[in-house]
Amino acid sequence: MKPLYNPLFVNFIVYFNENQDFFECHEVLEEYWKEFTDRTKQHPLVGYILLSTAMYHWRRGNTIGAGRSLKKAISRLEKVSKEHPSFSEGINIENLVKNSKLASHQIDNERPFSTFAIEITSPKLHSLIKEIKPSMDLLPYGSDEVIHKHMLRDRSDILREREKRKRQGRM
């Protein structure tokens, strides 16, 4: 199977293009990235993960974090079609890089958040998106649940783990 036909990547495209749930984009791609034995920060999926992170931060007003993440994303995405073409096959990677650079310029110039879609060029990928989208439970576009997802989720397991590490450090 081509890497971009993986159901997790298809989910990423739906989240990015349909309701701009950038937090969920990051989550599904990180899950996919973890399936690879060669998962380093140079892996081609990391560019897409960083793009999602940047868009999430920018929409929430964290332009410093957004700018840093987006610059790293652009650097990695520029390499994808040359070094890992199977991770760009089916999308217009040149247009994605161009839109990412425009977004970076807007962030640098303190412009308000704006988004763009990832252009799909593969009929097969279009078909997979059409097939998987109805089974996805998408949150409403622009809702607080999408925009502030990391703040609204249940973080009790994270807080318990943090407290456990603190106690272990004191003993």
C-alpha positions in Angstrom: 0.0 0.0 0.0 1.2 3.5 -0.8 2.0 5.5 2.4 -0.6 8.1 1.7 -3.3 5.5 1.3 -3.0 4.4 4.9 -6.3 5.0 6.7 -4.6 7.2 9.3 -3.2 9.5 6.6 -6.6 9.6 4.9 -8.1 10.6 8.3 -5.4 13.4 8.5 -6.5 14.8 5.1 -10.2 14.7 6.1 -9.5 16.5 9.4 -7.3 19.1 7.7 -9.5 19.8 4.8 -13.0 19.4 6.2 -13.2 20.9 9.7 -9.6 22.0 10.2 -9.3 19.9 13.4 -5.5 20.4 13.4 -5.1 18.8 16.8 -6.7 15.6 15.6 -4.5 15.8 12.4 -1.4 15.7 14.7 -2.8 12.9 16.7 -3.6 10.5 13.8 -0.3 11.3 12.1 1.7 10.7 15.2 -0.1 7.3 15.6 0.8 6.5 12.0 4.4 7.7 12.4 4.8 5.4 15.4 4.2 2.4 13.1 7.5 3.0 11.4 10.7 1.5 12.8 12.8 4.4 11.2 10.7 7.1 12.9 13.1 10.0 13.5 12.4 13.7 13.4 13.6 13.5 9.8 10.8 11.1 8.8 8.6 12.5 6.0 5.5 12.4 8.1 7.0 14.8 10.5 6.6 17.7 8.0 2.8 17.0 8.0 2.7 16.7 11.8 4.6 20.0 12.2 2.2 21.7 9.7 -0.8 20.6 11.8 0.9 21.8 14.9 1.7 25.2 13.4 -1.9 25.7 12.1 -3.3 24.7 15.5 -1.0 27.2 17.3 -1.6 30.0 14.8 -5.4 29.8 15.1 -5.1 30.0 18.9 -2.9 33.1 18.7 0.4 31.4 19.6 2.3 33.0 16.7 5.8 32.3 18.1 5.1 28.5 18.4 3.3 28.6 15.0 6.1 30.3 13.3 8.7 27.9 14.6 6.7 24.8 13.8 5.8 26.1 10.3 9.4 26.9 9.3 10.4 23.3 10.4 7.4 21.9 8.5 8.3 23.8 5.3 11.9 22.5 5.5 10.8 18.9 5.8 8.0 19.2 3.2 10.4 20.6 0.6 12.4 17.5 1.0 9.5 15.0 0.8 9.0 15.0 -3.0 12.8 14.7 -3.6 13.8 12.3 -0.9 10.6 10.4 -0.2 8.3 10.7 -3.2 6.0 8.0 -2.0 5.0 10.4 0.9 3.9 13.1 -1.5 2.3 10.9 -4.2 -1.4 11.8 -4.5 -1.2 15.4 -3.2 0.1 18.6 -4.7 3.2 19.0 -2.5 4.5 22.0 -4.4 1.2 23.8 -3.7 1.3 22.7 -0.1 4.8 24.1 0.4 3.7 27.4 -1.4 0.7 27.7 0.9 2.8 26.9 3.9 5.3 29.6 3.0 2.5 32.1 2.5 1.1 31.2 5.9 4.6 31.6 7.4 4.8 35.1 5.8 1.4 36.0 7.3 2.4 34.8 10.7 5.7 36.8 10.5 3.6 39.9 9.6 1.1 39.3 12.4 -1.8 38.7 10.0 -4.9 36.9 11.3 -5.2 33.2 11.0 -6.3 31.8 7.6 -6.2 28.3 6.4 -5.9 26.4 3.1 -6.7 22.9 1.9 -4.3 20.2 0.9 -4.9 19.6 -2.8 -5.5 16.0 -3.7 -4.3 14.9 -7.1 -4.9 11.1 -6.9 -8.3 9.7 -7.9 -7.5 6.8 -5.6 -6.9 9.1 -2.6 -10.1 11.0 -3.5 -12.0 7.7 -3.4 -10.5 6.7 -0.1 -11.5 10.1 1.4 -15.0 9.7 0.1 -15.2 6.2 1.5 -13.8 7.0 5.0 -15.3 10.4 5.7 -18.9 9.3 6.5 -17.6 7.0 9.3 -15.6 9.9 10.9 -17.3 11.8 13.7 -16.2 15.3 12.7 -16.6 18.1 15.2 -18.2 21.3 13.9 -15.9 23.6 11.9 -14.7 26.6 14.0 -16.2 25.2 17.2 -14.5 25.6 20.6 -14.1 21.8 20.6 -11.9 22.0 17.5 -10.1 25.3 18.3 -9.3 24.5 21.9 -9.2 20.7 21.8 -6.1 20.3 23.9 -7.6 22.4 26.7 -11.0 20.6 26.7 -9.8 17.0 26.6 -9.6 14.8 29.7 -6.0 15.3 30.9 -6.3 13.3 34.2 -4.0 10.6 33.0 -1.3 13.2 32.0 -1.7 14.9 35.4 -1.5 11.7 37.3 1.7 10.7 35.4 3.2 14.1 36.1 2.4 13.9 39.8 3.9 10.4 39.9 7.2 11.6 38.4 7.3 14.5 40.9 6.9 12.1 43.8 9.5 9.7 42.5 11.9 12.6 42.1 11.5 13.6 45.7 12.1 10.1 47.2 
